[in-house]
Amino acid sequence: MTRLRKTMLEELERRNYSEGTTWRYLRFVERFAQQATSSRDPRCGKAMRVAQRFTAAQLYFAGFDSS
């Protein structure tokens, strides 16, 4: 288990998220990491949208409102 995954899991458990929500958040980050490492051009539209969502999720977990 990576340090990021472990930290996210601990934070989700601390916030008392359901098992399903926890699984979805962890899966999203895993899929983002796979996308980011396999993408040839990180500036492509889909990669940028995924990166923006990932950043928004990070801000949410950090307690900041991105809006």
ZAGUKE-37682 format. One record per atom (N, C-alpha, C): residue in three letters; x, y, z; residue number from 1; atom name. Coordinates in pm, whole numbers, plus 50000, padded with zeros to 5 digits. Layout:
pt code=ala; u=X; v=Y; w=Z; pos=NUM; site=CA
...
END
This chain:
pt code=met; u=50085; v=49883; w=50000; pos=1; site=N
pt code=met; u=50000; v=50000; w=50000; pos=1; site=CA
pt code=met; u=50090; v=50124; w=50000; pos=1; site=C
pt code=thr; u=50061; v=50215; w=49908; pos=2; site=N
pt code=thr; u=50142; v=50336; w=49900; pos=2; site=CA
pt code=thr; u=50110; v=50431; w=50016; pos=2; site=C
pt code=arg; u=50200; v=50524; w=50037; pos=3; site=N
pt code=arg; u=50182; v=50620; w=50146; pos=3; site=CA
pt code=arg; u=50058; v=50706; w=50121; pos=3; site=C
pt code=leu; u=50036; v=50749; w=49996; pos=4; site=N
pt code=leu; u=49919; v=50830; w=49963; pos=4; site=CA
pt code=leu; u=49790; v=50752; w=49990; pos=4; site=C
pt code=arg; u=49787; v=50627; w=49945; pos=5; site=N
pt code=arg; u=49666; v=50545; w=49965; pos=5; site=CA
pt code=arg; u=49639; v=50526; w=50114; pos=5; site=C
pt code=lys; u=49744; v=50499; w=50191; pos=6; site=N
pt code=lys; u=49727; v=50479; w=50334; pos=6; site=CA
pt code=lys; u=49677; v=50606; w=50402; pos=6; site=C
pt code=thr; u=49734; v=50720; w=50363; pos=7; site=N
pt code=thr; u=49692; v=50848; w=50421; pos=7; site=CA
pt code=thr; u=49548; v=50879; w=50385; pos=7; site=C
pt code=met; u=49511; v=50856; w=50258; pos=8; site=N
pt code=met; u=49372; v=50879; w=50218; pos=8; site=CA
pt code=met; u=49276; v=50788; w=50295; pos=8; site=C
pt code=leu; u=49313; v=50661; w=50308; pos=9; site=N
pt code=leu; u=49228; v=50566; w=50380; pos=9; site=CA
pt code=leu; u=49209; v=50610; w=50525; pos=9; site=C
pt code=glu; u=49316; v=50651; w=50589; pos=10; site=N
pt code=glu; u=49307; v=50697; w=50728; pos=10; site=CA
pt code=glu; u=49217; v=50820; w=50739; pos=10; site=C
pt code=glu; u=49231; v=50913; w=50644; pos=11; site=N
pt code=glu; u=49150; v=51035; w=50647; pos=11; site=CA
pt code=glu; u=49002; v=51004; w=50623; pos=11; site=C
pt code=leu; u=48975; v=50915; w=50529; pos=12; site=N
pt code=leu; u=48835; v=50878; w=50501; pos=12; site=CA
pt code=leu; u=48774; v=50807; w=50621; pos=12; site=C
pt code=glu; u=48850; v=50722; w=50686; pos=13; site=N
pt code=glu; u=48800; v=50653; w=50805; pos=13; site=CA
pt code=glu; u=48778; v=50752; w=50920; pos=13; site=C
pt code=arg; u=48869; v=50848; w=50933; pos=14; site=N
pt code=arg; u=48855; v=50950; w=51037; pos=14; site=CA
pt code=arg; u=48727; v=51032; w=51018; pos=14; site=C
pt code=arg; u=48696; v=51057; w=50892; pos=15; site=N
pt code=arg; u=48575; v=51135; w=50861; pos=15; site=CA
pt code=arg; u=48449; v=51048; w=50860; pos=15; site=C
pt code=asn; u=48466; v=50919; w=50890; pos=16; site=N
pt code=asn; u=48354; v=50826; w=50901; pos=16; site=CA
pt code=asn; u=48277; v=50810; w=50770; pos=16; site=C
pt code=tyr; u=48349; v=50806; w=50658; pos=17; site=N
pt code=tyr; u=48286; v=50783; w=50528; pos=17; site=CA
pt code=tyr; u=48246; v=50636; w=50519; pos=17; site=C
pt code=ser; u=48143; v=50610; w=50442; pos=18; site=N
pt code=ser; u=48098; v=50472; w=50425; pos=18; site=CA
pt code=ser; u=48203; v=50392; w=50349; pos=18; site=C
pt code=glu; u=48192; v=50261; w=50358; pos=19; site=N
pt code=glu; u=48287; v=50174; w=50289; pos=19; site=CA
pt code=glu; u=48281; v=50195; w=50138; pos=19; site=C
pt code=gly; u=48160; v=50214; w=50085; pos=20; site=N
pt code=gly; u=48145; v=50236; w=49941; pos=20; site=CA
pt code=gly; u=48209; v=50366; w=49895; pos=20; site=C
pt code=thr; u=48189; v=50472; w=49971; pos=21; site=N
pt code=thr; u=48249; v=50601; w=49937; pos=21; site=CA
pt code=thr; u=48400; v=50593; w=49944; pos=21; site=C
pt code=thr; u=48451; v=50529; w=50048; pos=22; site=N
pt code=thr; u=48595; v=50512; w=50063; pos=22; site=CA
pt code=thr; u=48651; v=50438; w=49943; pos=22; site=C
pt code=trp; u=48586; v=50329; w=49904; pos=23; site=N
pt code=trp; u=48632; v=50251; w=49790; pos=23; site=CA
pt code=trp; u=48632; v=50336; w=49664; pos=23; site=C
pt code=arg; u=48528; v=50416; w=49642; pos=24; site=N
pt code=arg; u=48520; v=50498; w=49521; pos=24; site=CA
pt code=arg; u=48631; v=50603; w=49517; pos=24; site=C
pt code=tyr; u=48655; v=50670; w=49629; pos=25; site=N
pt code=tyr; u=48763; v=50770; w=49633; pos=25; site=CA
pt code=tyr; u=48897; v=50706; w=49603; pos=25; site=C
pt code=leu; u=48926; v=50594; w=49667; pos=26; site=N
pt code=leu; u=49054; v=50527; w=49644; pos=26; site=CA
pt code=leu; u=49066; v=50479; w=49500; pos=26; site=C
pt code=arg; u=48959; v=50427; w=49445; pos=27; site=N
pt code=arg; u=48959; v=50381; w=49306; pos=27; site=CA
pt code=arg; u=48982; v=50497; w=49210; pos=27; site=C
pt code=phe; u=48919; v=50611; w=49239; pos=28; site=N
pt code=phe; u=48937; v=50729; w=49154; pos=28; site=CA
pt code=phe; u=49084; v=50771; w=49150; pos=28; site=C
pt code=val; u=49147; v=50775; w=49265; pos=29; site=N
pt code=val; u=49288; v=50814; w=49270; pos=29; site=CA
pt code=val; u=49376; v=50712; w=49198; pos=29; site=C
pt code=glu; u=49343; v=50584; w=49215; pos=30; site=N
pt code=glu; u=49419; v=50479; w=49146; pos=30; site=CA
pt code=glu; u=49407; v=50494; w=48995; pos=30; site=C
pt code=arg; u=49285; v=50518; w=48946; pos=31; site=N
pt code=arg; u=49265; v=50534; w=48802; pos=31; site=CA
pt code=arg; u=49333; v=50660; w=48751; pos=31; site=C
pt code=phe; u=49332; v=50767; w=48831; pos=32; site=N
pt code=phe; u=49401; v=50889; w=48791; pos=32; site=CA
pt code=phe; u=49551; v=50862; w=48777; pos=32; site=C
pt code=ala; u=49608; v=50792; w=48873; pos=33; site=N
pt code=ala; u=49751; v=50762; w=48868; pos=33; site=CA
pt code=ala; u=49785; v=50679; w=48744; pos=33; site=C
pt code=gln; u=49701; v=50583; w=48711; pos=34; site=N
pt code=gln; u=49724; v=50503; w=48592; pos=34; site=CA
pt code=gln; u=49715; v=50589; w=48467; pos=34; site=C
pt code=gln; u=49617; v=50677; w=48462; pos=35; site=N
pt code=gln; u=49599; v=50767; w=48347; pos=35; site=CA
pt code=gln; u=49719; v=50861; w=48335; pos=35; site=C
pt code=ala; u=49762; v=50916; w=48445; pos=36; site=N
pt code=ala; u=49871; v=51013; w=48444; pos=36; site=CA
pt code=ala; u=50002; v=50951; w=48399; pos=36; site=C
pt code=thr; u=50026; v=50826; w=48436; pos=37; site=N
pt code=thr; u=50152; v=50763; w=48399; pos=37; site=CA
pt code=thr; u=50148; v=50705; w=48259; pos=37; site=C
pt code=ser; u=50029; v=50681; w=48203; pos=38; site=N
pt code=ser; u=50021; v=50621; w=48070; pos=38; site=CA
pt code=ser; u=49995; v=50723; w=47960; pos=38; site=C
pt code=ser; u=49960; v=50846; w=47998; pos=39; site=N
pt code=ser; u=49928; v=50948; w=47898; pos=39; site=CA
pt code=ser; u=50055; v=50999; w=47830; pos=39; site=C
pt code=arg; u=50055; v=51001; w=47698; pos=40; site=N
pt code=arg; u=50170; v=51052; w=47623; pos=40; site=CA
pt code=arg; u=50179; v=51203; w=47632; pos=40; site=C
pt code=asp; u=50069; v=51270; w=47622; pos=41; site=N
pt code=asp; u=50067; v=51416; w=47626; pos=41; site=CA
pt code=asp; u=49982; v=51463; w=47743; pos=41; site=C
pt code=pro; u=50044; v=51506; w=47853; pos=42; site=N
pt code=pro; u=49966; v=51545; w=47971; pos=42; site=CA
pt code=pro; u=49882; v=51670; w=47948; pos=42; site=C
pt code=arg; u=49903; v=51738; w=47837; pos=43; site=N
pt code=arg; u=49824; v=51859; w=47809; pos=43; site=CA
pt code=arg; u=49695; v=51829; w=47734; pos=43; site=C
pt code=cys; u=49670; v=51703; w=47700; pos=44; site=N
pt code=cys; u=49548; v=51671; w=47627; pos=44; site=CA
pt code=cys; u=49426; v=51703; w=47715; pos=44; site=C
pt code=gly; u=49315; v=51727; w=47651; pos=45; site=N
pt code=gly; u=49195; v=51773; w=47721; pos=45; site=CA
pt code=gly; u=49149; v=51680; w=47832; pos=45; site=C
pt code=lys; u=49142; v=51552; w=47804; pos=46; site=N
pt code=lys; u=49093; v=51458; w=47905; pos=46; site=CA
pt code=lys; u=49186; v=51454; w=48025; pos=46; site=C
pt code=ala; u=49316; v=51452; w=48001; pos=47; site=N
pt code=ala; u=49412; v=51448; w=48111; pos=47; site=CA
pt code=ala; u=49401; v=51574; w=48197; pos=47; site=C
pt code=met; u=49378; v=51688; w=48133; pos=48; site=N
pt code=met; u=49364; v=51813; w=48207; pos=48; site=CA
pt code=met; u=49239; v=51810; w=48295; pos=48; site=C
pt code=arg; u=49129; v=51760; w=48240; pos=49; site=N
pt code=arg; u=49006; v=51753; w=48320; pos=49; site=CA
pt code=arg; u=49023; v=51659; w=48439; pos=49; site=C
pt code=val; u=49088; v=51546; w=48416; pos=50; site=N
pt code=val; u=49112; v=51451; w=48525; pos=50; site=CA
pt code=val; u=49201; v=51516; w=48631; pos=50; site=C
pt code=ala; u=49305; v=51587; w=48588; pos=51; site=N
pt code=ala; u=49395; v=51654; w=48682; pos=51; site=CA
pt code=ala; u=49321; v=51758; w=48763; pos=51; site=C
pt code=gln; u=49231; v=51832; w=48700; pos=52; site=N
pt code=gln; u=49153; v=51934; w=48772; pos=52; site=CA
pt code=gln; u=49063; v=51869; w=48877; pos=52; site=C
pt code=arg; u=49000; v=51757; w=48841; pos=53; site=N
pt code=arg; u=48915; v=51688; w=48938; pos=53; site=CA
pt code=arg; u=48998; v=51634; w=49054; pos=53; site=C
pt code=phe; u=49114; v=51581; w=49022; pos=54; site=N
pt code=phe; u=49203; v=51529; w=49126; pos=54; site=CA
pt code=phe; u=49244; v=51642; w=49221; pos=54; site=C
pt code=thr; u=49279; v=51758; w=49166; pos=55; site=N
pt code=thr; u=49318; v=51872; w=49248; pos=55; site=CA
pt code=thr; u=49201; v=51916; w=49335; pos=55; site=C
pt code=ala; u=49081; v=51918; w=49279; pos=56; site=N
pt code=ala; u=48964; v=51956; w=49356; pos=56; site=CA
pt code=ala; u=48941; v=51857; w=49470; pos=56; site=C
pt code=ala; u=48962; v=51728; w=49444; pos=57; site=N
pt code=ala; u=48946; v=51627; w=49548; pos=57; site=CA
pt code=ala; u=49051; v=51647; w=49657; pos=57; site=C
pt code=gln; u=49174; v=51680; w=49619; pos=58; site=N
pt code=gln; u=49278; v=51705; w=49718; pos=58; site=CA
pt code=gln; u=49242; v=51824; w=49805; pos=58; site=C
pt code=leu; u=49192; v=51931; w=49742; pos=59; site=N
pt code=leu; u=49152; v=52049; w=49819; pos=59; site=CA
pt code=leu; u=49038; v=52016; w=49915; pos=59; site=C
pt code=tyr; u=48944; v=51934; w=49867; pos=60; site=N
pt code=tyr; u=48832; v=51894; w=49951; pos=60; site=CA
pt code=tyr; u=48881; v=51820; w=50074; pos=60; site=C
pt code=phe; u=48973; v=51724; w=50052; pos=61; site=N
pt code=phe; u=49025; v=51647; w=50165; pos=61; site=CA
pt code=phe; u=49107; v=51734; w=50260; pos=61; site=C
pt code=ala; u=49167; v=51839; w=50207; pos=62; site=N
pt code=ala; u=49247; v=51927; w=50291; pos=62; site=CA
pt code=ala; u=49159; v=52025; w=50368; pos=62; site=C
pt code=gly; u=49029; v=52031; w=50335; pos=63; site=N
pt code=gly; u=48937; v=52119; w=50406; pos=63; site=CA
pt code=gly; u=48917; v=52252; w=50341; pos=63; site=C
pt code=phe; u=48960; v=52270; w=50216; pos=64; site=N
pt code=phe; u=48943; v=52395; w=50144; pos=64; site=CA
pt code=phe; u=48830; v=52381; w=50046; pos=64; site=C
pt code=asp; u=48757; v=52489; w=50025; pos=65; site=N
pt code=asp; u=48651; v=52490; w=49926; pos=65; site=CA
pt code=asp; u=48707; v=52549; w=49798; pos=65; site=C
pt code=ser; u=48706; v=52474; w=49688; pos=66; site=N
pt code=ser; u=48766; v=52521; w=49563; pos=66; site=CA
pt code=ser; u=48675; v=52613; w=49483; pos=66; site=C
pt code=ser; u=48551; v=52634; w=49529; pos=67; site=N
pt code=ser; u=48462; v=52721; w=49451; pos=67; site=CA
pt code=ser; u=48471; v=52865; w=49491; pos=67; site=C
END
